[in-house]
Amino acid sequence: MSSEQSNTPHGANPELRFAIAGFGLVGQRHADAIKQVVGTSVCAIVDPSDAAKVAARGLNVAWYDDLQSMIHAEAPDGIILSTPTKLHVMQGVACVNAGIPVLIEKPLADDFNAAITLVELADRANVSVLVGHHRRHNPLIRKAHESIKGGKIGAVRAVQATCWFYKPDAYFDVASWRKQSGAGPISVNLVHDIDLMRYLCGEIVSVQAQAAQSMRGYENEDVAAALLTFENGAIGTITVSDSIVAPWSWEMTSHEYPIYPTTSQSAYQVGGSHGALSIPDLTLWTHEEQRDWWTPISATSLAWDTSDPLINQMVHFAAVVRGKEAPLVSGREGLRSLEVVNAIQESAKSNKLVRLMDGGPETAWPDAAGELTEVKDNESKIAN
């Protein structure tokens, strides 16, 4: 296989050496994040494209056109997979078999049973798998989590999330896999929002959903909605579309990524027995005197620190690789969010209620052969 090597001797560099597989927009952002993290460096890029080969030269790092050759030649301390979703399980297995911690971009996989196989393999091999739900690393989400879990809105009773935006035709034309079944906004975009709903409001136990076929003639859906029931009794609603012109999406409301225009709107509302919280503007609504719709209600803007969640995620990945932290979004956490997305897709096809498996630390999930296997939650174990 082809490779181009850098001239930097590995032994002279005490930093953690990270390789990036897939050097599109997301892979490039990970490279930028690594540059900002003390004690880490990019050692290799894995991507068969000519553009990635040129980029590797510009960064003065090794370039490879396949993952196995890179692993054999470089033996990096960690690998970031920002490749198409269909490749995640195969490439994740290669990382785990090599004993290398891996950060896999969301979603974890396009096949739920295959994702189970990967996560269980990592558990048995004691190799850390992290999933790139980077929003959990955003300080405003940490503040929202702290406020909700700290009882500022009382018991969570309802949550609603809106994920509406318009992707241009060029977005699909440059990567034809984005037009295929399983690559629609349910799996590509909604999985981020589902992960945050789980993180903020608890586990989801049932789903009922509907979806509409793409108006552009693609294989996938372009709009979907789901009714969610949470383990704690709360009810959630969520809608997603990549073909609606609107200001209500995380990208436009969070000010997280400067390539997106910003609005003053919020994408999520969480309602509780003593108050409500809108996110990401972090406005807390409570009655001034008593809980009564006849009494005045006041809005308080919560304060939070600002920092780049992708950089925060990379700092965390480095800490996991060094054995100093357990994964915040482990492979098993990514699997649980993928399970909800899988249920939404299943329900949208069958038009029936889908009940999820127990989301607790001990979960019986079907393995790739369709049999039930008892699996333990080894998040603390795989961090060592």
N, C-alpha and C positions, 0 to 999 in steps of 0.2 A: 504493500500500500504506500501511497505517496506521503511524504512528510517533509516539513521544513523546520529545522531546529534553530533555536536561539543560541547565542554565544555565551549566555550566562551560566556559569557552573553552578549546579544545584547545591553542592556542598558549601558554597560560599554564601548561601542565602538562608538565614535562619527562619525566615517567614514561612507561614503556611502557604503551600502552593496549591492553588485552585485551578482546575480546568473547566472550561465552559463548552458544552456541547450544544450547538445551535446558536448561530450568531446573527439572528435577526434583530428586530428592535428590542426585544426583551433581553436577549443575550448581551447586547451592547450596553443596556442599562445595568446589568449585573457586573459587567466589566468596569463601568464607571463607579459603581458602588464599591467594588473591591479596592479601587485606587484610593478611596477615602477611608479605608479601614486599616489602621496601623497593625502591622504584623501579618498582612496577607498580600499575596500577589497573584496575578494571572500567569500560569506557566504554559498553558496550551489552549488552543481553540480547535474544536472538532466540528467541521462543517465542510461538505464537499464543494460548496459554491466558490466561484472565483473571487467574489466580493469578500468572503471570509478569509480567503488566502491572502488577499491584499491587506485586509485589516490586521491579520496576524503579523505580517511584515512590519506594518506601522507600529504595532505594539512591541515588536522585537520579542515575540514569543513563538513557540513551536506551533505548527499547523498540521492537522491530520484530517484525512477524509473519512476515517472511521474510528469508532470509539475503542474497539479492542486493541488496535495498534497503538493508540495513545496510552491506554492503560498499561500495556506491556512496556512501552518505551519510557514513560514519564513517572509512573507510580505516584500520582498526585495525592495530596493529603485529603482533598475533597473534590467533588465533581458537582457542577450545576447543570442540570438538564433543562434547557429551554428549547427543546426540539418539538415537532408536532406531537400532539397528544397520543396518536396511534403508536408512537415509538417509545413511550414512557416506560411501559412494563418491561419490554425486552432490554432496553438500555439500563433501567434500574436494576434488573436482575444481574446484568454484567457488572455493575458497580458493587453490588452486594457480594457477588461471588468473588470479587477481587478484594473484599474487605475494606472498601473505600466508602466513607460517609457520603451521602448524596442529597442534594437539595433539588427536588423535582418541581418544576413549575406546575401550577394548577391547570386543569384538573389532574388528579393523580393518574388517571387512565381513562380510556374510552370504553373499557369493558370492566364491569364491577368484579366478576369472578376472577379475572386475570389480576386485578388490583389486590384482591385477597391473597392470591398466591405470592405476590411480591412482598406484601406486608408480613405475612407469616414467615417467608424465607428470611427476611431481615431480622425478625424476632429471634428465630432459631440461630442465625449467624451472629447475633449480637452486634449488628451494624446499624448505625443511625440512618434513618430515612426521614427527611423533612419535606413538607409540601409548601409550595410558595404562596400561601395565603397571606401575603405581606401586609394586608390591612390590619391584621391583629397587632402588628408592630408599630402602627401609627399611634402617637401619643394621645390623640383625641379619642381613639377607640379604647385605649387603656383607661382614659378618664371616664368614658361612658360605661365601661365594664365595672369600674370601681364604684360609680354612682348607683348603678342598678343593683349590683350585688350588695352594696352598702345600705340599701333600703330607701334611697331618696325618693323613689316613686312608689314605694310599697310593693305589694305583690304584683308581678307582671300579669296582666290580663289579656292584652292584645298587642300585636305588632304588625305594622304594614310596611312594605318596602316597594319602591318603584325603581325600575331599571330600564328607562326608555332613552333611546338615542338613535341616530341615523348613521349607519356605516356607509360610506360611499362605495360605488361599484368597484372602484379600483382596489379596495381592501380585499375583495374576494378574487379579483382577477389575478393578483400577484401571487396568490397561494390557492390553488384550485381545491385543496383539501378542505378549505373553509366552506365550500359549497356542498359538501357531502353530508349524508345522514350521520348524526352523532356529533357534528361540529357546529351546530346551531347555537343560538344565544343561551339555551338552557344549560348546556355543558360548558361552553366557553366563557360565558359572562355570569350566569345566575349562580354558579357554584361559589363565586366570591361572596355574594350576598347571603346565600344559604349558610356559608361558614360563619359569617358575622352574626346571623340570627341565632345560630346554635351557641356561639360564644357568649352572646349577650343575654339570651333568653332561655337557654336550656335545650335538652334533646327533643327532637321531633319524632313522634311516634306514628303518625299517619298522614297521608297525603291524598288529596283529590285535585286533579289538574285537567286543563284543556290546553290545546295548542292549535295554531293555524298554519297551514302550509305557506312557504315563502311565496310572496307575490312576485318575486323576481324569477321564479321558476327553478330555484335550487332544490336539492333533495331534502334539505332540513327545514325546520320551522323558522318563522321570523317574528312570532309573537306567542306568548304563553302566559298562563296564570295558574296559581295554585292556592288551595286552602290547606293550611297546615295546622295540625294539632300537636301541642307540646306536652311533654311528660308532666309538667306542673299544672296542666289544665288550661294554659293560655291558648289563644287562637291566633293564627297568623295568616296574612294574605300577602301575596307577592306577584308582581307582573313584570315581564321582561319583553323587550322588543329591540331589535337592531334596525328596525325600519320605521320608527316613529320620530318625528322631529319634536323634541321636548327638552326642558331644562332640568328634569328630575332623574339624575343618575349620579352615582358615586363620582364618576370622573369629572362631571361638571360642578358638583357641589362641594367636593372635599378639598379642592385646590392642591391636590396631591402631586399631580403631574402637569407641568407647565405647558405641554403641547395641547391640552384641552382648554377651551374657553371656560370661564368660571361664571357661576350664577350665585345669587344669594339664597337659593332654595335649599331644601333638605330632601334627602332621599328616603329616610326612615323615620317612623314615628313609633315610639314604644309607650304604651299606656299602662298605668298601674293604678292600684287602689288608692294611692295618695298623691299621685302626680303623673306627669307625662314628660317624655324627653324626645326632642327632635334631634336627628343626627344627619349630617355632621356639624351643624351649627351649634350643637350642645346647648340648646335652650331648654331650661327646666321650667315646667308650668305647674303651679300649685295654687290652691285657694288661699287667700290671705288670712281668713278667719276660720272658717270651717268648711268641710267638704260638702258643698251645696252649690248646685248650678245657679242659684240666685245670688250667691255672694261673689265678690270680685275675684278674678283669677290673675295672678301675676307671673311675669316671665323673668327668669334669672339666667343670665349668660354665664355658663361655667367656664373657668379658665383652664388652659392646658398648655403644656410646652409644645413647641414645634420642632420637628426634625424629620428627615427623610426616612420613611418606613423601609425602603429598600436597603438603605445603609444600615438601619437598625437590624434588619433581618440578617444582613451579612455579618454584622458584629456577633449576632446570636449564633449563626452557623459556625463561625470560628470558635466560639466558646463551647459549642457542642462537640466539635471535632477535638478540642483540647480536653474534653471530659469535664468541663467546669459547669455546664448547664444541661438540663434535660430539654428535649425539643418542645417548643411551645406549640407548634403544629406538626405533630409526629405523623408518620405514615398512617397510623391508625386513626388519628384525627381527620386526616385527609380522606381516609376511607369512609368515615362516618358521613362527611359532607357529600362525598360521591354517592353514598347509598341513598341520601335524600334526593339528589339530582336524578339518580337512576329510577327512583320511585315516581318522581314527577313525570319522567319520560314514559314510564310504563302506564301510569294512570292516564296520561294524555292520549295514549294509543287505545286503551281499553275502555276509557270513560268510567272507570270504577275506582272505588277507594282502595288504596294500597296501604297496608300496615307494615311498618318497619320492624326489623329485628330489635331486640333489646339493645339500647345504646350504652349500657353500663360497661364497667371495666372488664367484665367477663361476658363475652358475646359469642353466640353460636351462629356463625355465618356459613353458607354453603361454600365448599371449596370448588376448585375448577372442575371437578368431576361431578359436582352436584350433591355431594354428601355433606352432612353437617359435621363440623370439626370444632371442638371446644378450643378456644384460643384465649390466652391470657394477655392482659395489657402490660407490656414490658417497657413502657416509655422511660421509666427511671433506669431500667437495666441497660437499654441500648445507648444511653448517654455516656456510659463509662468506657 
